[in-house]
Amino acid sequence: MNLSTRSLPERPAPPSAARTALRSAAAPLIAGVLTLGCLTAWTLAGNAGTPAELRVTEGRILVPSNTKATAAFFTISNTGTTPDELTGVTGPAGHQAMVGRDVEVAEGAHRMEMAGAVSVPARGALRMTPTDLDVMVSPPPRLAPGDRVVFTLHFRDSGPVKAEAVAVRPGRLEP
């Protein structure tokens, strides 16, 4: 038997390092692309939610009946699918403003206390009233019915929102 004429079976060449790296990266890369595609489709379909979209309306401030404080109140609407929180308020220069809540301390006796952060629900509204949640302004500005006062409402996630309140007599919604 002649060994020189006998051919040995060919062995395949070992894969190159680049080809091995490409094969090992293919599965995670495909999984990542599929995940990103699914998340994009979910978001485009509106299922990922929208940030809070706030609008402040119906601003009123009571013509003060005493020299200590008065109250302003607003309706804050949120058309987004994410809730937000009212965290504070800035009033006119020279006047302190805070979000307050009327608390019953005894039969027929009430007092105001700081409310802290107040939720503005997703696709809902926060309605302030002079007898529940409002903005306490101290000392009260000199006001006549129809006067307008600008406030800045501060929210946890949304930017500050300027809101105007028209002066009304207690018990009335119009100047």
N, C-alpha and C positions, 0 to 999 in steps of 0.2 A: 504494500500500500504506500502510495506516494503522498506524503504529508504536504508537500509543496503545492500540489494541484487541488487538494481538498479545500473547499471553502468553509469557513466557519460561519454560523448564523450571525447576522448583524444585530448588534445590540442598539437599541435606540439611544440617542445622545441624551444625557441628563438635561432636564429643563434648565434654562438660564435663570439666574437670580431674579431678573426683572419679571420673567414670566411667573415665577413662583410667588413673588410679591403681589403681582396683579391678581392672581387666582385667590390668594388669601384675603385680599381687600375687597373682592367682588361682592361677597355676601353682605358684609356690613354696609357697603356703599349702596347696594340695591335696596336693602331694608331702610336706610336713611332717606333715600329718594322717595320710596313708597310712603313712608310716614309723613314726610313733608308735603307730598301731594295730597294725602288724606286730610291733613290739618288745614291746608289751603282751601280745599273744597268745603270743609266744615265751616271755616270762617266766611267764605264767600256766600254760603247759604244762610248766613246770619245766625248761626247756632253758637258762635263763640261769645256772643254778647256785645253790647255797645257801651261805651263809657256813659256816665251820667250826663244828661243834657238838661241843664237847669235854666229855668226862666222864673224871674221874680215879678209878681204882679200884685195888684190890689193893695199897694202900700198906703197905710194910714198912720197918722200920729195924732194923738189926742191933744186938743188945746188944753194946757194944764189948768187944773183947778186948785193946785197948791204950788208951793215954791220948792218942794223937795224933788219930785220926779214926775215924769209922764211916761206913756207907753206908746210904742210904735208896733205895728203888726203887718205881716205880709203873707201872701200865698206863694209858696215855692213849688213849682211843678218840675217833675223829672220825667222826660220822655225816653230816657235811656233805659237799658236793661240791667244797669248796675246801680245799686243804691249809693248815696253819698251822705255826708254828715255836715250839718251846719256847726262850725266850731267856734265862731265868734262873730262880732260885728263892730265896725268902726262908725261912730256917729260924727256929727258936725264938730268942727274945731271948738275946743273949749267945753265940750260936753262928753261925759263918760257914757258909754253904751255897753250893755251886756244882755245876753239872752237869759231871760228869767222865766220862772214858772210860778204860778199862783198855787200856794199850798194851804189847805185848810188845817189850822192848828187847834181849833175848837169849834163848837157849834156856832156858825155865823162869823167866825173870826178867821181871817186869811192873812198870809204874808207872802212876800216874794222872796225867792231864793234863786241863786244861779242854777241854770239848767245843765250846764256842761254841753257836751256834743249831743246834737239832736238829729235823728235819722230822717233823711229825705228818701222815701221808698222808691225803688225802681218802678217806672210806669205808674207813678202815683204823685201825691202832693202832700205837702206839709202846710196846714192852714193855721196861722197864728191868730189868736183872738185876745182881746183885752182881759178876758177872764181866765185864760189858761196859760198859753205860752206866748210871750211877746218880747220885745226889745225894750228894756227899761233905760230911760235917758235921764241923766242927772248931771247938773241941774237942768231943769227943762228950758228949752229955748223960748223966747217970747214969740208966741204964735197967734195968728188970727185965722179963722176958718178960710181955707183956700191956699194958705201959704204952703210952700213945698220945702222939704228937707231931704238932703241926699245922704244915704247910708251906704256903706260897703259891707256886704255879707261875705264871710270867709268860710270856705268849705274844705274838708279834708283832702279830697282828690281833685276837685275842679278848681279853677282859678277864682279869684275874688270877683264878685258880681256887684256892680253899682245898682242901687235901687232908690227910687224916689217915693217919698211918702207925702201925701197931702194932709194938711191939718183939718181935723173934724172935731166937732163938739162931742163929748162923751154921749153914747147912746145913739149916735147918728153915723151913717156910712158916707154921707155926702157933706161937703163943706157948708 
